[in-house]
């Protein structure tokens, strides 16, 4: 009689658990809260927020310039005339309005 050697059940269970743990940790490293996909989302969001910050800073600089040009220390008469025309609807006496 020949007897074939079977692998022990413990060895099979060990490799099954090791494979399951390896699969779990690989999945967590790719799609978990701190995984590669989340990192890519954070980088894209950071770029979008950086672009938005640059646009807001440009708007603030433009508004600061307009505010300075209308201040008492530095009065830009052209800007004042433009603001009076657009906001108050004022016209000079020698102008003709075409609608």
Phi, psi and omega in degrees: 000132177255142182245127178269141181274123176261145175293148183292149179296327179297322178295317178298316180295319179301311181291327177294316179293319179297318178295318180296316178295318178298319178296317180298312183291327175295315178299316180295325180290334182266313188243006181285184180298331179244026184276184184293320180294320178295323178297319178295321177296318180295318179297318179295319179295321179296320178295318179296317179293325177295317177297318179295321178298318179296321178294318180293320178296322177295319177297318179296317179297319178296316180293323177296321178296314179296320179296318179296320182290341177258004182284171181290328182287327184220102184252116177268108185294327178295317178293320178298317178297318179297316180294319179296321179292315185283320184276312184269347181071030183277150177227156172277161184291337183263011182261152177242132182262127177245126180248000000 
